Amino acid sequence: MSSPTTRERHGPAGVNQDALQRLRTIGGQINGIAKMVEREDYCIDILNQIRAVRSALHHAGVSILKRHIEHCVSDAITDGGASKGRVVEELVTIYDRQEA
């Protein structure tokens, strides 16, 4: 949500640490794919690496979504009011935007 707690501002904790590590790994994978393209490696090998990056991005997103539900959504539902409706709408919107 828009107002992180003090703990959240001091760096990723728990599930976000997992997502951060995945994203760092993905950065290395992307650089590796670019080198494969430059070397004109076998197309299927490049496509397999692209698939692996997509999978890693998916898992990083799931990790962040889990944390969002466990903290932000849970807090909004507990607090009630307008924030409850907002987080539900955010989840519906992000779900609707997902690739098939």
C-alpha positions as CSV (number, residue, x, y, z in Angstrom):
1,M,0.0,0.0,0.0
2,S,1.1,3.6,0.0
3,S,2.2,3.9,3.6
4,P,4.8,1.2,4.4
5,T,5.7,0.5,8.0
6,T,9.1,1.3,9.4
7,R,10.2,-2.3,9.0
8,E,9.2,-2.3,5.3
9,R,11.2,0.9,4.6
10,H,14.4,-0.6,6.0
11,G,14.6,-3.3,3.3
12,P,12.9,-6.4,2.1
13,A,12.0,-9.0,4.7
14,G,10.7,-12.5,4.4
15,V,9.0,-13.2,1.1
16,N,10.2,-9.9,-0.5
17,Q,13.8,-11.0,0.1
18,D,13.0,-14.1,-2.0
19,A,11.5,-11.9,-4.8
20,L,14.6,-9.6,-4.7
21,Q,16.9,-12.6,-5.1
22,R,14.9,-13.9,-8.0
23,L,14.9,-10.5,-9.7
24,R,18.7,-10.3,-9.3
25,T,19.1,-13.7,-10.8
26,I,16.8,-12.8,-13.7
27,G,19.0,-9.8,-14.4
28,G,21.9,-12.1,-14.9
29,Q,19.8,-14.4,-17.1
30,I,18.8,-11.5,-19.3
31,N,22.4,-10.6,-19.8
32,G,23.2,-14.2,-20.6
33,I,20.5,-14.3,-23.2
34,A,21.7,-11.1,-24.9
35,K,25.2,-12.7,-25.2
36,M,23.6,-15.9,-26.6
37,V,21.9,-13.7,-29.3
38,E,25.1,-11.9,-30.0
39,R,26.9,-15.2,-30.5
40,E,24.0,-16.5,-32.6
41,D,23.6,-19.5,-30.4
42,Y,21.0,-22.1,-31.4
43,C,17.6,-20.6,-31.4
44,I,16.0,-23.3,-29.3
45,D,18.6,-22.8,-26.6
46,I,17.8,-19.0,-26.5
47,L,14.1,-19.7,-26.4
48,N,14.6,-22.1,-23.5
49,Q,16.4,-19.4,-21.6
50,I,13.6,-16.9,-22.3
51,R,11.1,-19.5,-21.0
52,A,13.2,-19.8,-17.8
53,V,13.2,-16.0,-17.3
54,R,9.4,-15.9,-17.8
55,S,9.0,-18.6,-15.2
56,A,11.3,-16.8,-12.8
57,L,9.4,-13.5,-13.3
58,H,6.1,-15.4,-12.6
59,H,7.5,-16.8,-9.3
60,A,8.8,-13.4,-8.2
61,G,5.4,-11.9,-8.9
62,V,3.7,-14.7,-6.9
63,S,6.0,-14.0,-4.0
64,I,5.2,-10.3,-4.0
65,L,1.5,-11.0,-4.4
66,K,1.7,-13.3,-1.4
67,R,3.3,-10.6,0.7
68,H,0.7,-8.1,-0.5
69,I,-2.2,-10.3,0.5
70,E,-0.7,-11.3,3.8
71,H,0.0,-7.7,4.9
72,C,-1.6,-5.0,2.8
73,V,-4.9,-6.7,2.0
74,S,-5.2,-8.3,5.4
75,D,-4.6,-4.9,7.1
76,A,-7.2,-3.2,4.8
77,I,-9.8,-5.8,5.5
78,T,-9.2,-5.6,9.2
79,D,-9.4,-1.8,9.1
80,G,-12.5,-1.9,6.9
81,G,-13.7,1.3,5.3
82,A,-12.7,2.6,1.9
83,S,-9.3,0.9,1.9
84,K,-11.0,-2.5,1.9
85,G,-12.7,-1.8,-1.4
86,R,-9.6,-0.3,-2.9
87,V,-7.4,-3.3,-2.3
88,V,-10.1,-5.6,-3.6
89,E,-10.3,-3.5,-6.8
90,E,-6.5,-3.5,-7.1
91,L,-6.4,-7.3,-6.9
92,V,-9.2,-7.6,-9.5
93,T,-7.4,-5.2,-11.8
94,I,-4.0,-6.9,-11.6
95,Y,-5.7,-10.3,-12.1
96,D,-7.5,-9.0,-15.1
97,R,-4.3,-7.7,-16.7
98,Q,-2.5,-11.0,-16.4
99,E,-1.5,-12.7,-19.6
100,A,-3.5,-15.8,-20.5
